[in-house]
Amino acid sequence: MKSKRYLPLLVLCLLALVACGPSAPTVTPTIDPAIYNQVPDTTVFEPGQCQVVLSASAPAYTSNTIGGQPSGEIPAGTYEVGVAAQYSTSLWYALNNVGSANYINSTSVSSTSGDCTLNE
């Protein structure tokens, strides 16, 4: 008779174990080692000095996510550049007035206008 009293407890324990089973593995984003923890050469542009044209929407990044997973998207259009960040393997533009996810890779740019010359 004693074993019948423990049967509901045993069933509850088994259900709890199943519910607490292994979860899906966390995916770590791929980070470009040429960017991560590196200090780029930067060029600061005056308002209106340098513009970029995006012929298609571009993945956008915050300063914390450059070289990793995008944090947003910037639609096609013409945008003012505030800063250019030159890493050893890539050039990134920080766009003005587009929100916190404002860095785009220069490979997303179809053309530039104005004086976008980088500091040497």
C-alpha positions as CSV (number, residue, x, y, z in Angstrom):
1,M,0.0,0.0,0.0
2,K,2.8,2.4,0.7
3,S,4.0,2.3,-2.9
4,K,0.7,3.6,-4.2
5,R,1.1,6.8,-2.0
6,Y,4.4,7.5,-3.7
7,L,3.2,7.0,-7.3
8,P,1.7,10.6,-7.6
9,L,4.9,12.1,-6.2
10,L,7.0,10.0,-8.6
11,V,4.9,11.2,-11.6
12,L,5.3,14.8,-10.5
13,C,9.1,14.5,-10.2
14,L,9.3,12.9,-13.6
15,L,7.3,15.7,-15.2
16,A,9.5,18.3,-13.5
17,L,12.6,16.7,-14.8
18,V,11.2,16.6,-18.3
19,A,10.2,20.3,-18.1
20,C,13.6,21.3,-16.9
21,G,15.5,19.4,-19.6
22,P,18.3,20.8,-21.6
23,S,17.5,24.1,-23.4
24,A,18.6,25.1,-26.9
25,P,22.2,26.0,-27.1
26,T,23.1,29.7,-27.2
27,V,24.5,30.9,-30.5
28,T,27.5,33.1,-30.2
29,P,27.7,35.7,-33.0
30,T,30.8,35.7,-35.2
31,I,33.0,38.6,-34.4
32,D,35.7,40.0,-36.7
33,P,38.9,39.9,-34.8
34,A,40.3,42.7,-36.9
35,I,37.6,44.9,-35.3
36,Y,36.9,43.5,-31.9
37,N,38.9,45.4,-29.2
38,Q,40.8,47.3,-31.8
39,V,41.2,51.1,-32.0
40,P,40.5,52.4,-35.5
41,D,41.9,55.4,-37.3
42,T,39.1,57.9,-37.3
43,T,38.2,60.9,-39.4
44,V,35.6,63.4,-38.0
45,F,33.6,65.3,-40.7
46,E,32.0,68.7,-40.3
47,P,28.2,68.8,-40.8
48,G,27.5,68.5,-44.5
49,Q,31.1,67.7,-45.5
50,C,30.6,64.1,-46.4
51,Q,27.5,62.2,-47.6
52,V,27.0,58.6,-48.5
53,V,24.3,57.1,-50.8
54,L,22.7,53.8,-50.0
55,S,21.0,52.3,-53.0
56,A,19.5,49.6,-50.8
57,S,18.9,49.2,-47.1
58,A,22.0,48.5,-45.1
59,P,22.6,46.5,-41.9
60,A,23.2,49.0,-39.1
61,Y,25.4,48.6,-36.0
62,T,26.0,50.4,-32.7
63,S,29.5,51.1,-31.7
64,N,29.4,48.0,-29.5
65,T,28.3,45.6,-32.3
66,I,30.5,46.6,-35.2
67,G,31.8,43.4,-36.8
68,G,29.2,41.3,-35.1
69,Q,25.4,41.0,-35.4
70,P,23.5,44.0,-36.9
71,S,21.4,46.0,-34.4
72,G,19.1,47.5,-37.0
73,E,18.7,48.6,-40.6
74,I,19.0,51.9,-42.4
75,P,16.8,52.4,-45.5
76,A,18.1,53.4,-48.9
77,G,18.8,57.2,-49.2
78,T,21.5,59.8,-48.8
79,Y,23.0,60.3,-45.3
80,E,25.5,62.7,-43.7
81,V,28.6,61.0,-42.3
82,G,29.8,62.2,-38.9
83,V,32.8,59.9,-38.5
84,A,34.7,57.3,-40.6
85,A,36.4,54.5,-38.7
86,Q,39.2,52.7,-40.6
87,Y,40.1,49.3,-39.2
88,S,42.8,47.1,-40.8
89,T,40.3,45.1,-42.9
90,S,37.3,47.4,-43.3
91,L,36.0,51.0,-43.3
92,W,32.8,52.0,-41.3
93,Y,30.8,55.2,-41.4
94,A,28.9,56.6,-38.5
95,L,25.9,58.4,-39.9
96,N,24.3,61.4,-38.3
97,N,20.6,61.6,-37.3
98,V,19.6,58.0,-37.9
99,G,19.4,56.7,-34.3
100,S,21.7,54.7,-32.1
101,A,22.4,51.9,-34.7
102,N,24.2,54.3,-37.0
103,Y,27.4,52.5,-38.1
104,I,27.4,51.0,-41.6
105,N,30.1,49.1,-43.4
106,S,31.4,51.0,-46.4
107,T,30.7,48.0,-48.6
108,S,27.0,49.0,-48.3
109,V,27.6,52.4,-49.8
110,S,27.0,52.9,-53.5
111,S,28.6,56.3,-53.7
112,T,29.9,59.3,-51.7
113,S,29.7,63.0,-52.3
114,G,31.4,66.0,-50.8
115,D,34.8,65.8,-49.2
116,C,35.1,62.3,-47.6
117,T,38.9,62.2,-47.6
118,L,40.2,60.1,-44.7
119,N,42.9,61.4,-42.3
120,E,46.3,59.7,-42.9
